[in-house]
Structure formats: C-alpha cells, structure tokens
Amino acid sequence: MSGMTIGVTVEREDLLAAAVVEAVEGTGAYAGSIFLRSRDRRSIVLAATCGTPPSLLGGWRLIPVSSPIPVAVAYSSGRTVHLADAEETMRRYPQLAVALPYAFGSCSVPVGARGETFGSLAVVWAASPGSEGLSKAQRRQMRTVANRLGGSLAALRARTGDPVECEPGTVPVETPAPSAAAVRVGLFDWDLALGTFTVDDELCAIFGLDPDAFDGQAETLASCLHPGDRVAFRAGAREAAGAGRITARRLRVRDGGDGEGCRTVELWGRVPVADDARAGTHLVGAVVDARAGRAAVAAVERLRDGLFSLAPDGRVTHANRSALRLLGVSGDEVLGGFLWDVLPWLSDPDIEYRHRSAMISQTPSSFLARRPPDQWLAFSLHPEADGATGRVVPLGQPHPAPTPSAFTAEAAPAAPPARLGVMYHVLQLGSALTEAVTAREVCEAVGDQLLPAFGGQQMAIYVVRDKAMHRLFHTGHHEDFLDWLEGMPLHARLPGTEALTSGAPLFIESQQDLSRGYPGIPTGEVSSWAYLPLIASGRPVGTCVLGFDDVHRFTEKDRGVLTALAGLIAQALERARLYDSEFAVARGLQQALLPHRLPVIPESMSLRAICPAQAEWTSAATGTTSSPPTTGLVSSSETSRGTASPPRLPWPNCAVRYGPSQRWAIHLGM
C-alpha cells in the first residue's frame, strides 16, 4: 500500500510540476505557483512553484479562501483575476499591495473539473507602470493549462482514490527557473576490447564532432585531443581495465580549425560489474567540460570589486575573495546562508525587503550599509529569474550621516529584528481588521487569518463581562472547545484567566504540559494551545485561544508574531464592541421612544421605515444640503419643488412623516 501511495504522490507531483512550468513558459512570466484546497476547505495550500522558491513567498504558503488575495478569489469565484501592473493591484487588492509593494503583474485562474474547483494557478511577471499585462491569447492558454490539470487530478482521484486536497504541512514541488549551464556533460560507453565508443550528442558537441558522422572509433576521438594527451587517453583505458575505474583524468580538446587553442575537459569512468561476457570489457562514464564555469570564476576572482551570487531565496552561492574581504567573513561562514543572518550589521528587515523587491519586480536594487566600526559599503543587486548577482564596493568618503536606506550596527536593536514574514502576517491581519466593523466581523477576520497561517484547527475568543470570562466567538470542529472557561472569574487559576491578568501570552505545546501546570483541566481532542491576552489601552478585553489537534511546537518566530497580532486584535475588538454598544443604545431608544403604530388614513396604505440619523441631508431636487426639520409632513409634490426632505418619493399621492428620530411613514394613496 505504501508503494502505491508513493507512486500516486509522484504522479501527482509530476502533473503539478508540468502544469506550472507550461504556464510560466506559455505566458513569458518568470514565476508561477499552484495552490490546492485544504481538507477542511478553509484555505488553499501552496503545492507547486516554478521560478520562485517557497521561502520567498513568506506568509503566502497558506491562504484563507475568504482572503481578498487574487489566488483565493480565483479559487472561490471560479473566475480569472488579471492584474496588469502594481497600480491595478493596489486599486483592486490593497491587502496584496500592502504585503507585496513591488512592481509586478499577476494572473490567477481556477483549477478544477466538472464544476468542482480544486485550487488555483497563478503566474507573475515584471511589470512597469502602465503595462497591459497578458494578452487574451495568453490568458486563454493559462485557463487551458488549468483545466487540463484539473481534469488530470480528477482522473487520478477516480483511478487511485488519491485525494486532491493538500495538507498545510505539505512540502511544495519546486522547479527552479531555467539558467545557462555552466558545465557540459557528455556520456559514453567504451568497448575496451573493440576500441569502439557509443556516445550521446553532448559528448560529440564537446569534441566538436557531428553526431551523425561519428564512426564510433576511439581513434576518431583521440584525433580531437591535443597530441600530447593522446597517450594519456589510451593509458586511461588500460588503467580502467586494471583498477576498475578512472578517478579523473584531464585532457585537452582542440577547438578546431588551424589554431592551437585548446580547452580542458575531465574524463570520469568505471568498469561496470557484470556476470556475463561483458564483464571487464566496457568502460562507462562521462566527459565533463567545465570551461565556462572555470573561466567565470577566474574572471570574478581577478576583480577588486566584491562580487557574490545569490540563489532566488537569498542564500549565498558564491563570493569572490574581494567580497569576503570587504564583508569580513570566510567562505565557509557565508556560503549557503543569508547575508542578513550571517552578518549582524546587515540584520535589518529593509535589506531583506530590498532583495525580495529585486526578485519579485525583476529590477536592480541598491543600498548602503556600515560595517563596524566606520567602513561604509555600497551594495547593488542585479536579479534574474534564477537568482541575483550582488556587487559590494567601499565608498571613497565616509558617509556623513545615516539615511533611510543606510543601516548601521549601532542603530540595530538589541533584540533580533522581525523578519519580513512576521511583518506580512501583521500587515495582512491589520488590513482585514480595518474592514471589520462589528465584533462578529472582527472575530471572523481573526479566525480566517490566524488559523490557516499557523495551522490551527480551533479558535475561541473570550471577553470580560462582570469580572468573568464569557465566550464571544468560536470556530472549529470541536464544539465543546474550552466550554469549561465559560463564566469563570478572573481570579481563577486557569490558563485563559492567568494569561489575561498577567498580560503575558501562554503557549502550551502538549497535553502533558497542560496537566503539569493546571491539573484537572479537561484537554479534549486538542493537543496544543496558545492563549493570547487581548489588552487595549491598558485595559483587559479578553483572551484569544488557538487550538491544535496535533502537537505544535511554537518557535520564537511564532511566539513573536502571535504576541504582536494579539495587540491588533484587542484594539479592533474593543473598537467593534463600542460600535455594537452604541448601535444597541440607538436601537433601544428607537424602540422605546418612537410610536409603534401609525395613524390609519382612509383609502390609503401605510408603510414605515427607519432611516439612520444624520446631521444634514441633500435636497431631493436641488442637491443642496440643509439641517433636517424637527417634525412635520412632506408630500411628494413638495419634494419635487426642492424642499429639504428625506430621499425622493417616486410615487404620486404619497407623503413622508418625520420626527426628531427620523422615523418615516410613507403613505401611498389607493
């Protein structure tokens, strides 16, 4: 069964990789991604990428389906979302523009089959202001790719039972962006007894031979070598026959023509183990031509400027000697790591932001930094889809003072600065909370954002009322989640009350930890909890509790992000509760002070409506504003003459009766 599962998983991964690559190549984009729905259908999960590593996407690996994000909108609505440039993105999807304020365009299309939506497919390209984005033909091509993928996933599910859904912890399929090959490799099979070669086209290209004209003879290959290396070439065959392998033998291949130019290649091979008559008679291996790579490294090392290469996710893949000297590190320290992690004086979120900006917008970026004690360095990043080349040079004169784009070691805080992923979570939730008005809307926004972002399954918000805890909101499949906290006084020794009264969040990673700290508290089917105190303006508002069905280890990053978000939630919830209170007071006054019955007018029909109070209104006819009258009766004929009045009365023989509370009675003649 496990072998079948592995095979099915591989088949699905191949489908995802092929689709995202086809979408990127067909639209001319530099990156693409595929999101699939989660099992609970509350979020979409990053399943495959091309060109953009998942780490560069930060907090966008798990997106609530209700989020105003293009890939989520394409999934939930079933429509194509095309954003030509950054201006259109900012106008239509401000939350996305806040989190990714870069110059790019995007197109998202739903992935599904037979009326069922499985996820969404998106591509991203560098877009200058005013660009038109993808053509209609390119968008049709994207929809074709998405529909074909949806059909393939549906057929795979029907044939094998493999679910289409993607778990939040699934590792996405990554396809790197295409790049120029620095090394050429040709394969061969050398029959030592007959002296014949079976080679691939790449080996013929390395030796400068036409694959169709090559006769397969060892002497033909030897004639392409420098005369001084032909003996070593034949000696390699004898060595392989005796020792069983050639470790590495360097040979010089002539460049052709009448010139004497040569390039160095390496011959690697071994004699395969076999039980038949071929045993010990064949040498299989490869010829490696690393000329381009060696030449590039040599050229870079000769420069006095510091040059370094970054992978798409920002990891250092190469740095020349000048760069290591200017940065004050060794190659072992920096290779494979991030500059902002290895060097404390570069540990500023804005530097990471500049790299991300360069990669997503595909435009060069530069900044200044000061290496302690007083050496100013100028950095520049030049991106391509497969990474970025960086240049660092010392400034001729010390910089007089820090600027918004210059960073110093002394200005860095003692605590590690927040990474961009942390900031994106804060910005995303903050944007959602600004649109929430009522307490219910605030709670729903928090649930939609927090649970998918951290992989939780339960959330409850308890508020303080009459010095006791009362549940305001709950979401999740365990209906009895934290029922025991209802009505508990603030002085009770419970995790929900202690987190609120102390003002410090409480993270419990296992049921054993909960039992040790708070014996006797029911655990239910939840394994980990995060208790976040909601405190606004120094006053306790309540507690937000996240529950995890499986054991969840809270990293320092998780704890920092949740602590920061708790403050935003508390402020939004307090504002919403004030709004709810004012609305309840206004509604109560209307119910208590206004008449419950309207006068009966013979041969007429009466309708009534309650309009919100406002300081002034606009005349129905002239458009001018005035203060509302205190009491009276306005007929439809008066509204046509421009009398200051409530909204227009489109019916004949009708009138509006109003008072201080703006309760309108519309009388229609029969």
DOKESE-168507 format. One line per 2 residues: number of its first residue (from 1); for each residue x, y, z of C-alpha. Coordinates in Angstrom, 3 decimals. Example, Ala and Ser with C-alpha at 12.3 -4.5 7.8 and 13.67 -1.06 7.14 Angstrom:
BEGIN
1 = 12.300,-4.500,7.800 | 13.670,-1.060,7.140
end
This chain:
BEGIN
1 = 0.000,0.000,0.000 | 2.793,2.400,0.828
3 = 4.419,1.760,-2.517 | 1.150,2.602,-4.255
5 = 0.842,5.777,-2.206 | 4.344,6.826,-3.113
7 = 3.705,6.142,-6.782 | 0.459,8.107,-6.756
9 = 2.128,11.008,-4.961 | 4.918,11.075,-7.540
11 = 2.375,11.063,-10.364 | 0.514,13.993,-8.837
13 = 3.763,15.902,-8.286 | 4.688,15.348,-11.942
15 = 1.291,16.726,-13.018 | 1.728,19.829,-10.852
17 = 5.301,20.471,-11.997 | 4.444,20.081,-15.678
19 = 1.448,22.406,-15.403 | 3.219,25.248,-13.605
21 = 6.200,25.082,-15.982 | 3.892,25.140,-19.020
23 = 2.019,28.129,-17.624 | 5.228,30.075,-16.977
25 = 6.718,29.301,-20.382 | 3.454,29.923,-22.235
27 = 2.934,33.390,-20.747 | 6.550,34.580,-20.628
29 = 6.326,35.025,-16.857 | 9.308,34.486,-14.595
31 = 7.485,32.623,-11.824 | 4.353,30.606,-11.202
33 = 2.607,28.725,-8.424 | -0.234,26.265,-7.883
35 = -2.442,26.261,-4.789 | -4.709,23.352,-3.858
37 = -7.552,23.382,-1.357 | -7.044,22.017,2.157
39 = -9.088,19.151,3.578 | -11.282,21.482,5.628
41 = -11.820,23.711,2.534 | -10.996,26.793,4.637
43 = -7.716,27.591,2.926 | -5.637,26.926,-0.158
45 = -2.144,25.475,0.244 | 0.935,26.110,-1.889
47 = 1.503,22.847,-3.806 | 3.983,23.705,-6.587
49 = 6.205,26.569,-7.709 | 8.344,27.416,-10.701
51 = 10.999,30.113,-10.566 | 10.071,31.422,-7.121
53 = 11.170,29.369,-4.100 | 8.524,28.919,-1.386
55 = 10.708,30.769,1.120 | 10.426,33.928,-0.987
57 = 6.642,33.821,-0.664 | 6.882,34.321,3.089
59 = 3.431,34.051,4.654 | 1.653,33.141,1.402
61 = 2.021,29.367,1.644 | -1.362,29.028,3.324
63 = -4.125,31.473,2.308 | -7.682,31.580,3.688
65 = -10.231,31.122,0.922 | -12.050,34.244,2.119
67 = -8.953,36.448,1.804 | -9.053,39.271,-0.742
69 = -5.989,37.793,-2.463 | -6.128,37.061,-6.226
71 = -5.358,33.325,-5.966 | -8.023,32.926,-3.270
73 = -10.546,34.983,-5.234 | -9.896,32.913,-8.362
75 = -10.499,29.747,-6.350 | -13.648,30.903,-4.566
77 = -15.248,32.702,-7.521 | -14.128,30.447,-10.353
79 = -13.087,33.490,-12.409 | -9.804,34.711,-13.852
81 = -8.149,37.547,-11.937 | -5.771,39.527,-14.163
83 = -3.721,42.382,-12.684 | -1.663,44.151,-15.319
85 = 0.651,46.134,-13.035 | 1.229,47.344,-9.492
87 = -1.248,50.228,-9.839 | -4.124,47.905,-10.709
89 = -3.079,45.567,-7.906 | -3.167,48.439,-5.422
91 = -6.561,49.611,-6.656 | -8.311,46.240,-6.669
93 = -6.446,44.304,-3.981 | -4.943,46.732,-1.473
95 = -4.147,43.965,1.029 | -1.886,42.269,-1.505
97 = -0.270,45.596,-2.404 | 0.437,46.324,1.268
99 = 2.132,42.963,1.798 | 3.952,42.882,-1.578
101 = 4.524,46.505,-2.634 | 6.557,45.616,-5.705
103 = 6.310,46.317,-9.429 | 4.783,43.115,-10.787
105 = 1.737,41.847,-12.611 | -0.127,38.617,-11.996
107 = -2.820,36.386,-13.402 | -4.716,33.780,-11.364
109 = -7.094,31.187,-12.795 | -9.127,28.437,-11.074
111 = -8.075,24.787,-11.358 | -10.972,22.354,-11.485
113 = -13.051,19.868,-13.443 | -16.769,19.189,-13.946
115 = -17.886,22.145,-11.870 | -15.602,21.286,-8.925
117 = -12.758,23.669,-8.077 | -9.556,22.131,-6.701
119 = -7.347,25.198,-6.415 | -5.828,27.967,-8.494
121 = -2.878,28.584,-10.793 | -1.013,31.911,-10.821
123 = 1.877,33.430,-12.761 | 3.875,36.571,-12.009
125 = 5.853,38.830,-14.333 | 7.825,42.058,-14.043
127 = 5.500,44.943,-14.950 | 6.367,48.568,-15.494
129 = 3.668,51.187,-14.779 | 1.020,51.263,-17.496
131 = 1.831,47.852,-18.967 | -1.040,45.871,-20.443
133 = -0.196,42.530,-18.857 | -1.066,39.264,-20.568
135 = -2.841,39.165,-23.895 | -6.201,37.443,-24.270
137 = -4.484,34.539,-26.014 | -2.067,34.108,-23.105
139 = -4.936,34.163,-20.604 | -6.770,31.536,-22.647
141 = -3.584,29.471,-22.618 | -3.470,29.710,-18.819
143 = -7.092,28.598,-18.498 | -6.381,25.702,-20.851
145 = -3.435,24.587,-18.724 | -5.507,24.918,-15.536
147 = -8.452,22.976,-16.976 | -6.145,20.223,-18.234
149 = -4.543,19.992,-14.799 | -7.951,19.867,-13.136
151 = -9.044,17.059,-15.427 | -5.847,15.108,-14.757
153 = -6.235,15.487,-10.975 | -9.863,14.369,-11.161
155 = -8.915,11.338,-13.267 | -6.110,10.465,-10.849
157 = -8.505,10.660,-7.912 | -11.064,8.467,-9.681
159 = -8.425,5.888,-10.626 | -6.422,5.677,-7.403
161 = -8.532,7.326,-4.706 | -5.731,9.813,-4.036
163 = -7.332,12.990,-2.620 | -6.909,16.239,-4.471
165 = -6.644,18.192,-1.199 | -3.274,19.353,0.089
167 = -2.267,19.259,3.746 | -0.932,22.514,5.279
169 = 2.420,20.867,6.063 | 2.944,19.517,2.549
171 = 6.307,20.361,1.010 | 5.602,22.102,-2.320
173 = 7.059,20.826,-5.569 | 9.838,23.195,-6.658
175 = 11.018,23.676,-10.227 | 13.946,26.106,-10.475
177 = 13.998,28.817,-13.098 | 15.964,27.876,-16.217
179 = 19.530,29.155,-16.328 | 22.547,28.871,-18.564
181 = 24.507,25.685,-17.987 | 27.965,26.311,-16.531
183 = 29.026,22.675,-17.074 | 28.538,20.411,-20.066
185 = 28.476,16.642,-19.554 | 28.718,14.014,-22.284
187 = 28.120,10.293,-21.644 | 29.884,7.338,-23.268
189 = 30.184,3.534,-23.278 | 33.696,2.436,-24.335
191 = 34.202,-1.150,-25.521 | 37.807,-1.714,-24.457
193 = 38.173,-4.914,-26.454 | 36.952,-3.495,-29.756
195 = 38.018,0.107,-29.167 | 34.578,1.449,-30.119
197 = 32.543,4.177,-28.458 | 28.816,4.654,-28.006
199 = 28.278,8.329,-27.151 | 25.476,10.861,-26.795
201 = 25.092,14.078,-28.767 | 26.512,16.231,-25.950
203 = 29.829,14.348,-25.965 | 30.066,14.813,-29.724
205 = 29.467,18.546,-29.227 | 32.251,18.717,-26.615
207 = 34.700,17.045,-29.019 | 33.470,19.130,-31.959
209 = 32.071,16.154,-33.903 | 28.907,15.732,-35.921
211 = 26.808,13.060,-34.117 | 25.533,11.666,-37.434
213 = 29.031,11.440,-38.903 | 30.830,9.950,-35.873
215 = 32.051,6.416,-36.665 | 32.308,5.259,-33.052
217 = 36.057,4.641,-33.168 | 38.348,5.524,-30.255
219 = 40.964,6.867,-32.689 | 38.460,9.390,-34.019
221 = 38.003,10.804,-30.537 | 41.742,10.690,-29.900
223 = 42.355,12.774,-33.022 | 40.342,15.592,-31.414
225 = 42.730,15.741,-28.452 | 45.939,17.674,-28.092
227 = 48.765,15.432,-29.426 | 50.424,15.449,-26.034
229 = 47.330,13.965,-24.355 | 46.628,11.059,-26.715
231 = 48.966,8.753,-24.825 | 47.227,9.664,-21.554
233 = 43.883,8.937,-23.214 | 44.931,5.379,-24.101
235 = 46.589,4.946,-20.700 | 43.271,5.749,-19.104
237 = 41.705,2.759,-20.819 | 44.434,0.430,-19.557
239 = 44.084,1.859,-16.035 | 40.345,1.315,-16.093
241 = 40.728,-2.282,-17.201 | 43.173,-2.970,-14.376
243 = 41.763,-0.895,-11.493 | 38.123,-0.896,-12.497
245 = 37.739,2.878,-12.732 | 39.268,6.184,-13.790
247 = 39.019,8.682,-10.954 | 39.656,11.803,-13.026
249 = 41.926,12.439,-15.972 | 42.307,15.872,-17.521
251 = 42.577,16.063,-21.293 | 42.930,18.965,-23.690
253 = 40.459,19.089,-26.581 | 41.410,21.113,-29.627
255 = 38.990,23.910,-30.511 | 39.154,23.078,-34.213
257 = 40.399,24.946,-37.210 | 44.036,25.679,-37.798
259 = 44.538,27.400,-34.454 | 46.275,25.899,-31.479
261 = 43.576,26.766,-28.969 | 42.554,24.037,-26.537
263 = 40.118,23.645,-23.690 | 40.471,21.259,-20.772
265 = 37.913,18.547,-20.059 | 37.807,15.823,-17.424
267 = 37.282,12.149,-18.124 | 35.455,10.113,-15.492
269 = 34.604,6.432,-15.863 | 34.441,2.984,-14.359
271 = 34.154,-0.622,-15.431 | 30.681,-1.884,-14.506
273 = 30.327,-5.116,-12.577 | 28.668,-7.816,-14.682
275 = 28.311,-11.578,-14.648 | 28.210,-12.053,-18.402
277 = 30.823,-11.966,-21.105 | 30.870,-8.143,-20.997
279 = 32.492,-8.181,-17.537 | 35.692,-6.128,-17.526
281 = 35.423,-5.182,-21.186 | 33.394,-1.979,-21.030
283 = 34.089,1.439,-19.552 | 31.104,3.697,-18.900
285 = 31.450,7.283,-17.790 | 31.280,10.950,-18.660
287 = 33.331,13.765,-20.106 | 32.878,16.999,-18.162
289 = 33.531,20.345,-19.836 | 33.554,22.974,-17.075
291 = 35.306,25.608,-19.149 | 32.571,28.237,-18.800
293 = 32.382,27.777,-15.044 | 36.133,27.888,-14.514
295 = 36.541,30.895,-16.770 | 33.760,32.771,-14.989
297 = 35.228,32.038,-11.569 | 38.685,33.113,-12.698
299 = 37.343,36.363,-14.147 | 35.398,37.155,-10.985
301 = 38.355,36.441,-8.720 | 40.557,38.926,-10.620
303 = 38.250,41.846,-9.852 | 38.914,44.251,-6.990
305 = 35.166,44.786,-6.528 | 33.348,42.363,-4.319
307 = 31.007,40.111,-6.302 | 28.658,37.495,-4.909
309 = 25.835,35.346,-6.228 | 22.508,34.731,-4.501
311 = 20.006,31.959,-5.079 | 16.389,33.090,-5.636
313 = 15.653,32.682,-1.928 | 18.651,34.851,-0.974
315 = 21.195,32.218,0.029 | 24.792,32.983,-0.942
317 = 26.044,30.536,-3.578 | 29.387,32.189,-4.406
319 = 31.516,35.107,-3.251 | 34.877,36.161,-4.628
321 = 37.874,36.932,-2.439 | 37.264,40.685,-2.580
323 = 33.689,40.267,-1.336 | 34.798,38.062,1.552
325 = 37.463,40.593,2.492 | 35.035,43.538,2.428
327 = 32.410,41.648,4.413 | 34.952,40.331,6.909
329 = 33.896,36.679,6.692 | 35.237,33.411,5.339
331 = 33.636,31.389,2.596 | 32.598,28.628,4.984
333 = 30.720,31.142,7.127 | 28.676,32.775,4.395
335 = 28.156,30.139,1.684 | 24.711,28.554,1.942
337 = 23.469,31.206,4.381 | 21.698,34.563,4.211
339 = 23.736,37.753,4.455 | 21.240,39.239,6.926
341 = 21.600,36.169,9.151 | 25.377,35.737,8.968
343 = 26.346,39.405,9.397 | 24.780,41.206,12.384
345 = 25.358,44.618,10.830 | 23.174,43.577,7.860
347 = 20.406,42.179,10.086 | 17.794,44.730,9.122
349 = 14.403,43.835,7.580 | 14.843,46.521,4.944
351 = 17.831,44.681,3.447 | 15.782,41.514,3.130
353 = 12.998,43.670,1.697 | 15.341,45.031,-0.992
355 = 16.346,41.541,-2.060 | 12.709,40.446,-2.199
357 = 11.799,43.594,-4.127 | 14.559,42.940,-6.665
359 = 13.495,39.327,-7.191 | 9.741,39.949,-7.474
361 = 9.894,43.113,-9.584 | 12.999,41.914,-11.502
363 = 14.600,45.350,-11.220 | 18.001,46.249,-9.724
365 = 18.146,47.430,-6.133 | 20.865,49.124,-4.071
367 = 21.522,50.212,-0.513 | 24.277,51.411,1.829
369 = 25.481,49.725,4.989 | 28.195,50.474,7.516
371 = 30.498,47.732,8.634 | 31.748,48.430,12.153
373 = 33.479,50.488,13.129 | 33.242,53.057,10.321
375 = 33.576,51.477,6.861 | 30.708,52.344,4.514
377 = 29.889,49.828,1.770 | 27.638,50.230,-1.262
379 = 25.626,47.148,-2.271 | 23.765,46.588,-5.527
381 = 21.644,43.604,-6.589 | 21.001,42.636,-10.207
383 = 18.252,39.987,-10.450 | 17.281,37.322,-12.929
385 = 14.714,34.587,-12.520 | 17.376,32.091,-11.387
387 = 18.936,34.380,-8.748 | 20.746,37.660,-8.287
389 = 24.287,38.916,-8.725 | 25.468,41.249,-5.998
391 = 28.236,43.845,-6.027 | 29.783,45.458,-2.973
393 = 32.358,48.247,-3.063 | 33.768,50.573,-0.415
395 = 32.792,54.234,-0.566 | 35.564,56.715,-1.201
397 = 34.414,59.039,1.596 | 32.755,58.056,4.887
399 = 29.028,58.678,4.748 | 28.238,61.770,6.831
401 = 25.035,60.500,8.394 | 22.657,57.576,8.144
403 = 19.924,57.893,5.554 | 16.640,55.973,5.321
405 = 18.422,53.393,3.136 | 21.623,53.192,5.195
407 = 21.984,50.858,8.140 | 24.439,50.854,10.997
409 = 25.304,48.309,13.621 | 24.766,50.844,16.400
411 = 21.226,51.611,15.209 | 20.205,47.960,15.351
413 = 18.137,46.997,18.366 | 19.480,44.591,20.932
415 = 16.786,42.042,20.116 | 16.802,40.389,16.688
417 = 14.676,42.427,14.261 | 11.464,40.988,12.920
419 = 11.738,39.181,9.619 | 9.582,40.064,6.643
421 = 7.343,37.033,7.103 | 6.422,38.356,10.554
423 = 5.646,41.787,9.130 | 3.463,40.286,6.396
425 = 1.300,38.459,8.948 | 0.831,41.704,10.858
427 = 0.013,43.680,7.710 | -2.389,41.066,6.376
429 = -4.377,40.783,9.594 | -4.258,44.551,10.112
431 = -5.730,45.133,6.662 | -8.516,42.643,7.324
433 = -9.335,44.201,10.709 | -9.661,47.700,9.230
435 = -12.608,46.449,7.161 | -14.334,44.764,10.128
437 = -16.992,46.882,11.869 | -18.853,44.671,14.309
439 = -17.387,42.344,16.915 | -18.620,39.387,14.895
441 = -16.779,40.603,11.794 | -13.587,41.127,13.809
443 = -13.764,37.592,15.194 | -14.395,36.097,11.755
445 = -11.463,38.022,10.274 | -9.173,36.789,13.059
447 = -10.278,33.191,12.536 | -9.843,33.406,8.765
449 = -6.312,34.763,9.092 | -4.799,33.142,12.180
451 = -5.852,29.513,11.808 | -4.562,28.977,8.240
453 = -1.392,30.977,8.930 | -0.357,28.846,11.916
455 = -2.042,25.549,11.096 | -4.570,25.626,13.942
457 = -7.951,23.938,13.903 | -9.797,25.677,16.764
459 = -10.169,29.261,17.887 | -12.200,30.829,20.655
461 = -12.391,34.424,21.853 | -13.494,35.073,25.425
463 = -14.268,38.592,26.664 | -14.502,40.018,30.154
465 = -18.009,40.853,31.373 | -18.906,41.349,35.047
467 = -15.384,40.214,36.062 | -15.914,36.824,34.430
469 = -14.977,35.165,31.130 | -17.712,34.751,28.530
471 = -17.317,33.232,25.086 | -17.891,35.677,22.275
473 = -16.864,33.560,19.275 | -15.813,30.028,18.398
475 = -14.774,28.329,15.170 | -13.611,24.765,14.579
477 = -14.997,21.251,14.541 | -14.839,20.699,18.334
479 = -17.998,22.363,19.614 | -17.002,21.865,23.260
481 = -13.635,23.610,22.831 | -12.928,25.487,26.108
483 = -16.501,25.193,27.344 | -15.145,24.933,30.891
485 = -13.853,28.528,30.689 | -17.348,29.977,30.325
487 = -18.331,32.063,33.362 | -15.016,31.592,35.174
489 = -13.979,34.575,37.352 | -10.820,36.464,36.513
491 = -9.088,35.400,39.720 | -9.440,31.677,38.877
493 = -6.158,29.861,38.315 | -6.730,28.889,34.700
495 = -4.571,29.432,31.595 | -7.155,31.696,29.972
497 = -7.505,33.977,33.006 | -3.833,33.980,34.029
499 = -2.718,34.971,30.538 | -5.144,37.901,30.645
501 = -4.402,39.112,34.173 | -0.621,38.806,33.757
503 = -0.606,40.280,30.250 | 1.817,37.562,29.065
505 = 0.837,35.040,26.365 | 0.841,31.385,27.337
507 = 1.988,28.669,24.922 | 1.240,25.052,25.872
509 = 2.728,22.530,23.459 | 1.302,19.237,24.788
511 = -1.416,17.789,26.975 | 1.275,16.706,29.442
513 = 2.432,20.314,29.815 | -1.154,21.402,30.466
515 = -1.702,18.679,33.066 | 1.505,19.575,34.898
517 = 0.720,23.272,35.017 | -3.053,23.061,35.521
519 = -4.109,19.672,36.905 | -7.679,18.645,36.346
521 = -8.391,20.832,33.302 | -10.060,18.818,30.503
523 = -7.956,18.555,27.360 | -10.489,17.097,24.937
525 = -9.121,16.272,21.490 | -6.763,19.256,21.376
527 = -3.000,18.740,21.823 | -1.543,22.284,21.891
529 = -2.848,25.713,22.861 | -1.858,29.359,22.519
531 = -3.513,31.759,24.990 | -3.176,35.346,23.781
533 = -4.173,38.168,26.152 | -6.226,40.905,24.493
535 = -5.356,44.179,26.186 | -6.349,47.563,24.732
537 = -5.209,50.866,26.248 | -4.018,49.032,29.339
539 = -7.456,47.512,29.972 | -8.138,43.748,29.694
541 = -10.555,42.977,26.892 | -10.421,39.193,26.742
543 = -8.391,36.181,25.635 | -7.918,34.672,22.184
545 = -7.175,30.933,22.272 | -5.840,28.874,19.375
547 = -6.125,25.080,19.481 | -4.117,22.495,17.535
549 = -5.271,18.908,17.073 | -1.670,17.700,16.761
551 = 1.289,18.659,18.924 | 2.534,22.056,17.763
553 = 5.981,23.419,18.610 | 5.855,27.181,18.918
555 = 9.059,28.669,17.539 | 10.388,32.026,18.633
557 = 9.021,33.430,15.397 | 5.540,32.006,16.093
559 = 5.521,33.446,19.602 | 6.651,36.866,18.428
561 = 4.107,37.058,15.618 | 1.188,35.919,17.789
563 = 2.124,38.351,20.539 | 2.205,41.231,18.045
565 = -1.092,40.203,16.478 | -2.807,39.985,19.879
567 = -2.426,43.758,20.270 | -4.055,44.393,16.889
569 = -6.914,42.036,17.709 | -7.529,43.696,21.087
571 = -7.724,47.200,19.602 | -10.051,46.098,16.804
573 = -12.267,44.123,19.154 | -12.569,46.997,21.623
575 = -13.498,49.381,18.808 | -16.068,46.937,17.439
577 = -17.630,46.360,20.873 | -18.027,50.116,21.319
579 = -19.746,50.260,17.943 | -22.038,47.386,18.919
581 = -22.871,49.128,22.211 | -23.731,52.423,20.503
583 = -25.843,50.605,17.960 | -27.692,48.743,20.709
585 = -28.365,52.017,22.578 | -29.674,53.686,19.420
587 = -31.873,50.698,18.646 | -33.226,50.670,22.194
589 = -34.056,54.374,22.064 | -35.880,53.895,18.798
591 = -37.912,51.020,20.182 | -38.723,52.886,23.402
593 = -39.396,56.428,22.178 | -40.948,56.044,18.753
595 = -44.620,55.224,18.216 | -45.330,51.604,17.476
597 = -48.432,52.351,15.391 | -49.089,54.751,12.568
599 = -52.361,56.632,12.115 | -54.840,54.968,9.833
601 = -55.732,57.072,6.802 | -58.885,56.032,4.969
603 = -58.423,54.636,1.484 | -54.635,54.523,1.805
605 = -51.867,52.021,2.503 | -49.173,52.845,5.097
607 = -45.534,51.722,5.030 | -42.883,52.676,7.559
609 = -39.097,52.614,7.598 | -36.362,53.744,9.984
611 = -33.545,55.795,8.483 | -30.232,56.480,10.240
613 = -29.809,59.881,11.825 | -27.506,62.348,10.136
615 = -26.537,65.937,10.715 | -27.710,67.117,7.292
617 = -29.260,65.785,4.148 | -29.397,66.653,0.496
619 = -32.445,68.170,-1.153 | -34.211,65.767,-3.453
621 = -34.455,68.254,-6.308 | -31.657,70.831,-5.990
623 = -28.907,68.767,-4.430 | -28.269,71.409,-1.758
625 = -27.719,70.432,1.884 | -29.579,71.656,4.935
627 = -30.319,70.672,8.516 | -33.257,68.290,8.872
629 = -36.520,69.702,10.206 | -37.606,68.585,13.628
631 = -41.144,67.462,12.822 | -43.635,67.760,10.012
633 = -45.091,66.193,6.919 | -43.620,66.390,3.447
635 = -45.597,65.337,0.397 | -44.298,64.147,-2.952
637 = -45.302,67.451,-4.546 | -43.081,69.325,-2.078
639 = -40.087,67.135,-2.837 | -40.409,67.994,-6.494
641 = -40.199,71.706,-5.610 | -36.849,71.222,-3.824
643 = -37.961,71.251,-0.186 | -35.299,69.827,2.142
645 = -36.523,66.300,2.603 | -35.708,62.630,3.002
647 = -34.972,60.559,-0.137 | -37.031,61.198,-3.265
649 = -40.642,59.994,-3.336 | -41.212,58.403,-6.740
651 = -44.892,57.615,-6.204 | -47.806,60.013,-6.652
653 = -50.107,60.833,-3.769 | -47.559,59.878,-1.122
655 = -46.037,61.694,1.820 | -43.371,61.157,4.457
657 = -44.000,61.867,8.145 | -40.814,62.507,10.168
659 = -39.747,63.476,13.642 | -36.573,64.040,15.691
661 = -35.646,60.381,15.434 | -36.201,60.344,11.661
663 = -38.860,57.676,11.659 | -40.545,57.932,8.275
665 = -44.081,56.856,7.453 | -44.745,56.592,3.727
667 = -48.441,56.880,2.901 | -49.493,55.666,-0.512
669 = -52.904,56.599,-1.817 | -55.101,53.790,-3.040
end
